[in-house]
Amino acid sequence: MKVLFYSLLIISLLVLSKSSHSQEKAVAGTVNNIKNEPLANVSVTLKSEKGIILTSTYTNEKGAYKLYLPDSIRSGSPLYIWATFLGYKKANSKISSDKLVYNLILEEDPIQLSEVKIKDKPKFSRRGDTLSYDVNSFAREEDRNIGDVINRIPGFTVDKDGKVTFNGENISNLYLGGDDLMGGKYGLATKSISKDMIKSVEVLKNHQPIKVLKDKILTDKTAVNLVLKNENEFKLTGEGMLGGGTPSQFDASGNLIGLSKNLKVLNSIKANNSGVDFRPHLKNLSSHTYLGLAKFAKPSFLTNSGTVGPPDLPPHNYYNNNSKFLSLNNLVNKKNGLQLRLNLQGFIDKNDINHSSNVIAYLPTDTITYSEQQYVTQKTNSINANIFASKNEYNLFLTNDFSFDIKRDGYSSPLNFNSLKFNQSLNNNEYDFTNNFSYIPRIGSNSVIGINWHTSYVANPQKLFIDEGLNPDVINNGNQYRNLSQTSKTPSFFSGLTFSYIVPTGRVTQNYQAGFSNEFRTLQSAIKITDLNGDQINYPVDVGNELHWQNHKAFVNPSYNFRNDRWRITFNSPIQLQIINYKQSDYQLDKSFNQFTINPAATINFQTSTENHLSTNFNYDNNVGDINSVYRGNLLVNYRTLRNNSADLQVRQSFGFGMKYHVEKSISLILANVGFNFNQVTANSIAFTTLTNNVQRTEFVPLKNSSQNLTLSTDFSKYLFLLKTKIQASASYNILKTNLFINEELLPYMNKNFTASLNYDFKPISVITLNLNTRYNYTTGGQTGNRSETYRFSANRLDQSLTIAYTPIARLTIETDAQHIYNKQQDNLRAQLLLLNSSFRYRFSKPRVDLDARLTNLLNVKNYTTTFISSNQLSESSYDLRKRMAILRLSYVF
């Protein structure tokens, strides 16, 4: 009945919106500068004689606007149109009953515009919530792409994946000429687009990507837009690269890039076996979400082939690969406002890594050590696509976003575990199909309705095979056997529909959402054993898993946004009814769980000055576990870990509070922040772990448990005008308190982590650039309390890198980089690493040819050792590195 009611409400509002537009009186016009050039994104408001805001909008790209007048115009109440744009003087016009068109002219106001145009200093400006940095002011000869330039701008960091952060926070998305060409996977763009194609880098604070919601639904997101040098002319630029080297190295790529206002193309094909990692190009780095409450969490893989991840080094040091990558990204803006986009990616890869590890688990009365040596070969085949159609205007947002992702991973590895040798293989398959539909029109004078429909289907079959009879006392009731296999999958279907009604009333915007979602999952797993006679038998302890899960939700969410010159406040309180049914007949499990929750959250931003602000956030959340917390049959997570559950569905309550003070000084180019976050989680069950010399068993059992997490952090970035460079520093301190239930004992543990980093990039003389990165990490942890057998441990790590770029003549750059890592544990276990690389690049002017030679691992370091602390475990891992390598690349731009 609720669904029918809201459906009828939406239909009625749509009908009323059409009739109200025909009855209401509207005024329109344009906003230009004194040169008669249109100004986009100008705030146009309708105010009463007392200054009360009645309605508002923004000008479009042509400087045009349209406002619907309330009934008060017919009662003779004086009304005024105001146009406001930072960097310009305000303009207004009184509305008269016989006039419907009001064209306004704004004059520049140099006092309000924080802009620096001093010779030899970088050019930048600030207009409202937008910061703009001139690319040529920060670019250098040695820069290879626009990502290198962005990384030099104060407040910015671009990591090895191409991910961008600003003032210590991840950006929500990166746009090219105002458009999301990459569909959120912008890592390829920052690494491929030349600095010569970009005019400026814009920081869009409080960014709302849906135009009809602008100034209605407040956000604290920050996005980045790369402004094109010539958006009115479409010109394709191609780049081909071919490289070869020793021992038996190759590298080849081809890029085709064309960027204009109406057509954008970034197509790339690449192949190499020289350690260049294409996998970051597959990551979606965007945090944008559509208007709606229905959320879906993809099912995770249940089985893996090992317990050790990759080393914390740049991939070219250890990534022994043979990779092929294809990326097609094409976007067109039609004259009618429709935007069409296609993103297609394919990836084929084979890589191997050789590593060993020692994991020491400290218990009150015992110490258990797991030793592992593994040589892993991974083969990956994947294809994904995104088909996107959208109309994003100030009166309407209409979009359909369809994507699919098909991926197959195969792992094979000979392994030595606690002196027991065996082989294993793991095959992972994933099929992911998702569609998002959104319709958000404006109705009446300034209200908005919205419909969002999200559907997903995911399947993830797996098979783990181990060719030796490991731990027969645990796996096969003490009987010897030949081999075993573990199969598992969790096919899942989700559908969620959300309706929204948004009513701006002066300084307050009311947003009412309602909807429902349905989720269906089935968790299937089985362990099969091959006995000594070659016959396949079932796992004797249990019958595996055939668990059916349904999760149905109905929700409403009243949300309120308040905004004035100094305050921005958002409060929402989702009210949710959740009905969960899960059934596993083999274990006489058939349960229902009903939960009614209220999950309030609030954010408050106070503008302490023109550029500085204080932000706080609060949330209280009630949530429950998923299907992985209730299956009863044993599941072999990896060769030494079994897991099952005996508790009912886990119920968690979490409380979070945070505060951060942001400092931005545009003229002096200083960006800084300092803040803290606290989070506490309480649950009705806990993971009970049994550790023995060769096996780890984990089972969720009913026992109340809680954990607390506190993080203090600060970031600082400053442009040094005299040295024409920036200095950037950050620090964080984290405390985690939790409980572990191990071998029949409930043990309190606490981990502390301190991290500090410094980045300094400068030019001591005109032909030399130095970049220094230093990062220090101290971690301590262990059991707390006064027991005599309490054990604590600590680890120190110092990571330093230095890059020297020498440009003796125009178009020639010689570069040397070194990285030194020092690890120390409290037991005087020390490990050091020194890596040295060198390269030179010469750019010919005619034709546009680049010659690039690179030598890596000049010292021919064979392996790398690192440590990791987690609660009661201290891990030491060692990895084989790539040998010394030399490669010559020739690039041609056409």
N, C-alpha and C positions, 0 to 999 in steps of 0.2 A: 504493500500500500504506500509506503514511504517513497519507493522508487516511482510509482505512478504519479504521486502528488508532485514530486520535483520535476518529473518529465512534463506534466501539464503546465507547471509554473513556467518552465523555460519556454515552452511553445507559446504561452500567453504573452510572455515578455517580448518574444520575437515579433509577434503580431503587433503588440502595442508600440514597439520601437518603430515599425514602419509607419504606423498612423501618427505617432507623435512627431516624427520628422516632418510630416506633411502639414501639421497644425502649428508647430512651434515656429517662431520667428528667429531668423539667424542673421548674423552679420559676418562679413568676411573681409579679407583684404590681404595686403602684403606688408612685410617689414624689410626695408632696404637700408643700406648705409648711405652716406652723403654722395657716394659715387654711383648711386642707383643700382648697386649690386645686392642681390638677395642675401639675406642672413638666415641660415638654418638653425633650428633648435633654440630659437628665441622664445622665452616664456611670455605668453600673452594671457593676461588675466582680466576678468570682468569684475569690477569692484563697485560697491555701493558708495554713496557720498561719504560714509563714515569709514571707508577703507576696508570693509568686510569683503573677502573674496567669495564670489558667487559661483564662478566656474573658471576653468583655465584650460589651456592647450599649449602646444608648441608649433612653431612654424616648420613646414617641411623643407625639403632640399631646395625648393624654388622660393622660399621665404613666404609662402602662403599659409593662411590660417582660416579657421571657421569656428565661430562660437554660436551656440544656441542660447537665445535669451529667455530668461524666466518670465513668468506672467507679470512681474512687477513693472516691466516696461510699459504695460498698458495702464498702470495706475498712476503714472506720472512720476515715479521715483527716479531721481537722477542716477544714471549709471555711467561708468567710465571704463574705457579700454586702456590698459597699461601694457607696455612692452618693456621687458627687462632683460638685459644681456650683459654679463660682466665684461668690462672693457669698453662699455658704451654708456652714454648718459641715458637715463630713462625717458620715455616719451609716452604721452597719453592723449586721449581724445574723448570728449564727451559725446555720448550717444544721443542722437535725436530721432524722433519717431518717423521722420521722412527720409532717413538715410540708412543704407544697408551696407555700404562699402567704406572702409576706413583703412587708408594706406598710411603707414607710419615710417618716419625717417629717424634713424639713430645716429648720433654723432659720437665719434670716438672720445673716450675719456682716459687720457694717459695716466691720470692719478690712480684709477682703479685697476689698470692693467699692469700686472706684475711681469714686466718683460725686460729683458736685458739685451741691449744691442751695443755692447761696448767692443771695440776692436780687440781681436785676439781672445775674446771670451766666448764661451759657448752660447748659442742663441736658444732661448726657450721662452715660453709664455704660459700664462695661466688665465683661462677664461671659465669662470664658474667652477664646475667639477672636472674640468678637463685641463690636464697639463700637456704641453707640447714641447718636444725636444727635437731640435734640428739635427738631422743625421750627419751632415757634413761637419758640424762642430765637434762631433765625438769620434768620427771615423779616422782610421789610420791606414797607412799603406799595407800593413801586414794583415789586415782584416780579410777573412776569406768569405764571410757571409754576413747577413744582417744580424744574426745572433751574436756575433763577435762585437758588433757596435752596441747593441742593446746591453750587453754585459758590462760595458764601460760606462753607461749612464748611471749617475748616482741613484741608489735605491733599488736597482735592478740586479737580479742574478739569473743567469741562464745555465742550467746544469748540462751534464753530458748527454741527456736525453732530449735536450731542446726545450725543457720545461722552464717557464718563466715565473719568477716571483718578484713582487714589488713591495718594498718596505716590510719585508719579512713574511708576506702572505702570498699564497698562490693566486695567480690571476684566474678569473673565471673563463676567459677565452681570449684568443688572439684573432683579430680580424685583418683582412687585407682589403684596403680601400673601403672599409665599412661592412664587408661581407665575410661570412664564415665559410671560406672556400674549402677548408680542410675537414669540416664536420667535427671539429674539436681535436683532431689528431694533427696538431700544428707543429709537432717536433720536426717533421720533414721540411716545413716552410722556413723555420729559423735557420736550418742548416743548408738550405738550397738557394734561397733568394739572395741575389746580389745587393749590396748596399747601394749600388748605383741606381736601383729601381725605386728606392724609397726616399721620399722627401723628409718626412718627420715621423717620430714615434709619439703617439698620443696615449696618455693614461686617462681612462674614463672611469672616474670614481663614482661610487653609488650607481653603478651601471644597471639599467633596466633594458634588456635587449628587445622586449616586446613593446612597440611604440604606443599602442593603445593603453598600456598600463603605466606609461611614463608619468611620474609625479602622482601616481595613484597607489601603486604597490611599491613601497620603499625597499631598497636593497642596500647591503653594505659591500656588495661585490665590486671588484676592480677588474676592468678589462683593458686590453691594449689594442690599439688600432694602428696599423702601418699605413700612413698616408702616401699615396702613389705620387710620383713626380709628374706624370702626365696621364691622368685618368681618362682624358677625352680621346686618346689615340691608342688603338689596339695594335701592338707590335709584338710578334713572336720572337723570343730569344732562345736560341738553342745552345746547349753545351755538351760536347762529347769528351769523354776522358778514357784513356787507355793506359794501363800500367802493367809493368812486369818486374820481377826481381828474384832474389835468391833468399832462401831455398825454395824454388818452384812456386813463386808467388805470382798472383795476377789480381788485377783490379780494373774494372770497367764500369762506366756509367754513361747515361744519356739523359739530359733534362730538357724539357720543352716548356717554357714559361712565357705566358702572355697575360698582362694585367691591365685592365681598363675598367671604366665605370660599369659598363654593361656586360662585359665578357671577361671571365677570368679562367686561366688554364695553368695547371701545374702538373705535368706528367713526367714520370721518372721511371727509368729501368736501370737496375744495378746488379752487379755480380762481383764477388771477390772471395778469396781464401786467405786474406792478409790480416784478419782480425777486425775488420770494420763491421760493426754490429748494426743490422737493420731492424732488430726487434723493437727498439724504442719508437720507430715510425708507426708501429701498430697500436700504440697506446693512445687512448682517448684522454687528453689532458684537460678537457673542459669540465667545469662544474655546473654548467647551465642545466636547469631542470624546467620542465613545462609546468604550467599552472595546474596543480592537482595534488591530492593527498595519497592517491593509490600508488604504493611503492612495491617493487618486486625485487627480491634478492635471488640471484641465480644460484642454483645448487652447486656446491663445490665438489671437486673430486674427493673420493673417500680413501683412495689408496695412492701411495707414492713409492718410488724405488729406492729412497735413501733418506738420510737424516741431516745431510749437510748441503747448504746452499752454495752459490758461487762466491768467489772472493770479493772483497770490497776494494777492487782495483779497476782502472779503466779496462774495458774488454780487450783492447789490442794487446794487452800484456799476457792474457791467458786463453783467449777465445780462439781455439783451433777449429776453423770453420771452412765450409764450402757453401756459400749462400747466394741465392738469387731473389731479387725483389722487384715487384712491379707496383706502381702507384699511379692511378689515373684520377685526377681531380678537376672537374669541369663545372663551371657555374655560369648561368646566363640570367640577366635581369631583363624581363620583357617590358615593353612600353606601358602595358596595362598594370604594372606593379607586381606581376607574378615573377617569382624567382624559382628557377629549377637548378638542381645540383645533383651530380653523380660522383660518388667516390667509390673506387674499386681498388682493392689491394690483393696481391698474391705474394706468397712467401714460401720458398723451398730452402731447407737448411739441413746440413749435417754438421755436427760439431762433437767434439769429445773433450773430456777433462779428466785428469788423473789427480786424485786427492786422497789424503789419509786424515784421520781424526782420532782424538782421544777425548771422551766425555767422562768426566769424573762427577758422580753424584754423591754429595756429602749428606749422610744420615746421622742421627744422634748417636748411634752405636756402631755404625758401619760406613764403609766407603766402597762404592761400586764403580768399576771402570769398564767402559765399552770402547774397544779399539776396532777401527774400521779402515780398510784400504779398498778403494773402488776406482775402476776405470770405466767411465760412463760414456757411451756413444748415444747421442740423441739425433733422431731424424724427425723433421717437422714439415708438414705440408698444410698450408692454410690458404683460404680465400675468404674475403669479406667484402661486402658492398653496402652502400647507403644510398637510397634514392629519396630525394628530398624535394618537396614542392611547397612554396610558402608565399603568402601575401601579407606583408608586414607594413601596415599603414597606421596613421594616427586614429583612424575610425574603425579599423578592422585588422584582426590577426587571424589568418587561416593557414593551417599547415598540416601536411601529412609526411611523416618521417618513417620510412621502412628500411630495415637493415637485416642482414643475415651474416652469420659468421660460422664457417665450417673449418674445423681444425683437427688434424690427426698428428699425435706425437707418439713416437716409438723410442723406448729406452732399452738398451742392452748393456749389461755390465757384469764382468767377472768381479767377485767380491771376496775379501778376506775379513771375516768378522770373528774376533777373539780366537784367531788361529784356525778357524773353520773356513775352508774354501768352497765356494759354490758359484753358480751363474744364475742370473735372474734377468727377466725381460718384463717390460710394462708397456701396454698399448692403451693410450688415452684417445678417445674420440669425443668431439663436442659439436653439436648442431644447435645453433641459436638463431631463432627467428623472432623479430620484435617489430611492432608497429605502434607509433604514437600519432594520434589525431587530435588537433586542437582547433576550436572555433571560438574566437573572442571578439564579438562586435561591441561597439559603443551604442548605447540606446539613450533616448532622451537627450537632455542637454549635456550630461557628462558621465552618466552611469555606464557600467560595463557588465556584461554577462559572459560566462565562459563555460565551455564544455571540453573536457579532456578525456580521451579514451585510450587506455594503454593495454596492449595484449602482447603476450610472450609465450613462446614454446621453446623449451630447452631439453635436450637429451645428452647424456654424457656417459656412455658405456666404457668400462675399463676391464682390463684383464692383467693380473700380475701372475707370473710363472716363476717358480723357484725350483731348480733342478736337483736339489739335495733334500734329504729328509731331516730338516732342521727340527730340533727340540721335540723329539717324538713323545716325551712325557707330557708335554702340553698340547701338542697337535693331534696325536693319535693314541692316546691312552697308554703310552709307554711302548707301543709296538713300532719297530723300525719300518720305514717306508721309503719309496724311491723319490718322489717329487710331489709338489702341490701347486694348485692354481687358485687364485681368488678373483672372482668376477663380481662386478658391482655396477649399478646404474641408478640414477634418480630422475626419470623423465618427469617434467613439470610443465603445467599449463597455468597461465595467470591472465585474468581479465579484470581491469579496474576502470570505473567510470566516475568522474567528478564533475559536479555542477558548481558554478561560482556566480555570485552576484555582488558587484562592487559599486558602492555608493560614495563618491566624494562629497563631503559636506563641509565647506570651508577648510579649516586646517585639519580636519579629521576625515580619514577615509575608512569606511566600513567594508569589510570583505567577508562575505558569508559563503562557506563552502559546504557541500553535502555530497555524499556518494557512497559507493559500495565496491567491494572487490571480492573475487572468488579465486582460490588457489587450490590446485589439485596436484599432488605428488605421489609417487610410488617409489619406495626404496627397496631395491632388490639386490641381494648379495648371496653368494654361495662359495664355500670352500670345498674343492674336490681334491682327493688324495689318490695317488697311484701307489699301490702296495708293491711289495717286492716281487710279486708274480706278474706285474704289469697290468693288473686290473684296476680300474678306477672305482673308488668307493667314496661315499659321502663322509664329510667331517663328522666324527662320532660324538662330539660334545653337544651339538645342536643342529638344527635343520637350516640355518642361515636366516635370511630375512626376506619377507614379502609383506612390507608395511605400507598400508594405504592411509593417506593423509589428506584432509580437507581443512581449509582455513577460510572462513567467510567473515567479512567485516562490513559494518555499516557505520558511517561516521558523519559528524558535522563539525565545522570549525569556524567559530566566530573570531575574526581577526580585526584589529584596529590599528591604524597608523596615524600618528600625530606628527605634525611638522610645523615649525616656525623658523625664524631666523637663526635660532641657536639650538633648538631641540629637535631630535628625530627619535620617536618612540614607536616601537612595534610590540604589540601584545597579541598573542593568539592562545587559544585553549581548546585543542581538539578533544572532542568527546567521541568515544569509540565503543561500539559493542562488537566483540570478537567471539566467534563460535568455532571451536576446533574439534574435529573428530579424527581419531586415529585408531586403526584396527590392525592387529596382527594375530590371526586366528591360530597359528601354530603355537602361540604362547598364551592363549586365552586372554588376549589383550584387546579390549574394546572399550574405549573411553571417550568421553566428551568433556570439553573444557569451555566454560563460558566466562567471559571477563568483560566488565564494564569499567572503562578507565577515562580519566581526565588528565591530560598531559600539558600543563601550562608552560609557556615559554615567553620570554621577553628580551628585547634588546633596546638599549638606551644609548644614544649618542648626543653628547653635549659639546657644542662648538665653543671652546674656551677663547678662541681668537679667530681671525680670518682663515688661518691655515691649520691650526691645531685643534684636536678634539679628543675627548675622552669617551671611550666606548665600554659598555658593560653588557653582559649577557647572563641569562638565567634560564635553566630548563629543569623540569622534573618529568621523568618518563617512566611509564609502566610498560614492560614488554615481556614476551615469553620466548622460550627456546623454539627451535625448529625441529624438523623431522630427525635431524642427526642426534637429538638429545633423548629420543625415546625408543629407538630400535633395540630389540632384546638379543638377537643372535650375535655371536662373535664375528668381528670383522678384522681381517689382517691388514692393518694400516700400512705396515712395512715389514721387512723380514724379521724384526725383533719386537714388534708392538701389536698387541691384540686389544680391541676395544669393544665394549657393549654398554648397555644401560640397564639399571634396575629401578631408577627413580621415575616418578611421574614427570610430567612436563615441567621444565624449569621456568620459574617466574622470577623476574628481576625488576628491581626498582633502582633507578639511577637519578642522581642529583648532580647538577653541574652549575658552576658559577665562575665567571671570568671577568677580568677588567684589563684594559689596555689604554695607554696614553700615547697618542700619535703626534709627532712633531714634523711639520713640513715647512721649510723656509725656502721659498722659490728663488728669491734673489740670491741668497748665499748658497743655494743648492745643498741644503742639509735635510736629511730624512732620518728619523729615528723613532723608536717605539720602545716602551717598557710595559710589561704586564704579567699577569698570572692567570692560571686556570686550575680549578679544583674539581675533581670528579669522584663521586662515591657510588659504588654499585653493591647492592645487596641481593642475594639469590637464595632460593630454597633448596638448592642442591650443590654438590661439589664433586669434582673429579677425584675419585679414589684410585691411587696408583700403587701397584705392587711391583717393586723392583727386585729382580734376581740377577744372577750373574750373566744370563744370556737373554732374558725376556723381560719386557715391560708390559704390564697389563693395566688398562685404564677402564674404569667403570664409573658412570655418574650415579651417585647414591644420594638419598634424601638427607641433607644436613645443611643447616643455615650457614651461609658464608658471606663475607663482605670484603671489599678491597677499596683502598683510597689511593688517589693519584694526584699529586700536586706538581705543577710545572711553573717555574719562574723563567722569564725570557726577556731579552733585550736585543735590539738591532740598532746599528748606527752606520750612516753612510754620508760622506762629505766629499764634495768636489773641491780640489785644491787648485785654485785659479793660477797661482804662480807656477805650479808644476804641470798644469793642464792634465790632471789625472784625478782619480778618486781613491779614497781609503774607505774600507768597509769592515766592520767588526760586529760580532754577535756572540752571545753567551746564553746558556740555559742551564737550569738546575732542576732535576726531576727526582721526586721521592715516590716510590711505589711500595705500599704495604698490602700484603695479601696473606692467605693461608694455603698451605699445601697439606693434603691428606695422603701420607705415604706410609706404606707398610704398617697400617693400623694406628698411626699416630697423626694427630692434627698439629701441624707445626706452623708457627707464625714466621713469615719471612719479610725482609725489607731490603729493597735495592735502592741505591742512590747513584745518580749519574750527573756528572758535570762536564759540559762541553763549552769550549771557547774557540773562536776562529777569527782570523785576521787576513784580509786581502788588501794588498797594496799594489797598485799599478801606476807606474810613473816613467817619465822620460828624463833621465839625468842629463842627457845631451840630445840634440835633435835627431841623431841617427840611431839611438839605442833606446829600447823600451824594456823595462823590467817588470815582471809580474811575480809577486811573492804571495803564496798561500800557506798559512800555518793553521793547523787544527789540533787542539789538545783535548783528550778525553780521559776522564778518570771515573771508574766504576767500582763500587764496592757493594757487597751484598752478603746475604747469609741469614741464618736463623737468629731471631731475636729472643730475648729472655735471659734468665739468670742460671739456666742449667749449665752444669760443668762441661757437658759435651757439646755445647753450642759452638758452631763453626762459622767463621766469616772469612771472606776472601776479597781480593781487590785486583784491579788491573789498570795499567796506565798505557796510553797510546799517544804518540806524537807523530803527526803526519805533516811533512813540509814539502813544498814543491816550489821550484824557481824556474821561470822561463825568461830567457834573454833573446830578444829580437834585434838584429843588427841590420840596418838598411844603409849600406855604404854609398850606393848610387840609386837613382830612381828606378823603380820596378824590380829591384833585387832585394830579397829578404833572406837573411840567414838566421836560423833559430835553433836554440839549444834549450832543452828542458830536462830537469832532474827532479826526482821524487825520492825522499828519504822517509822511511817509516820505522819507528822504534816502539816495540811492545815489551812490557815488563809486568810480570805477576809478582805477587807478594812472596812466592817461594823462590825468588831469584831466577825464575825462568825468563830468559831474554831472547828476543828475536829482532833482527834488523834487516832492512831491505833498502838497497840503493839502485834505482833505475835511471838510466841515462839515454836520452834520445836526441837526435839532431836532424835538421832538415834545411834545405834551401829552395827558394822559389824565385824564378825569373819570369817576368811578364813582358812578352814582346808587344809592341804597340801595333804594328801592322805586319801580318794579321794578328788578331787577338788570340795569342797562343800563350799558355802557361806551361812552364817546365818546372816540375816539382820532384825533388828527390828526398827520401826520408830513410834514416837509419834508426832502428829501434832496438832497445836492449843492448846497447853497445858493450856493456860489461858482461853480457851473456849469463845473467843470473838464472839459475836453474829452478828455484822454488821459492815460495813465499809462505810464511807462517803467521797466523793471527790467533787471537783469543776472543772468547765471548762468554759473558756471565749472564745467567738467567736463574733467578731464585736460588735453588740448591745445586745448580750445575755449573761447572766450569769446563768450557770446551776449548780445545786447541786443535786447529785445523791447518793442514799444510797442502799447498797446491803446486803442481808443476806449471811452469811458465813457458811461454813461447820462446824459442831460441832467438839468437841475434838474426835480424832480418834487414835487408836492403831492398828498396823498391823505387822505381822511377816512373812517374806519371806525366803524361802529356795531355793537356786539355786545350780544346779549341772552342771558342765562342763564335757563333754565327747568327 
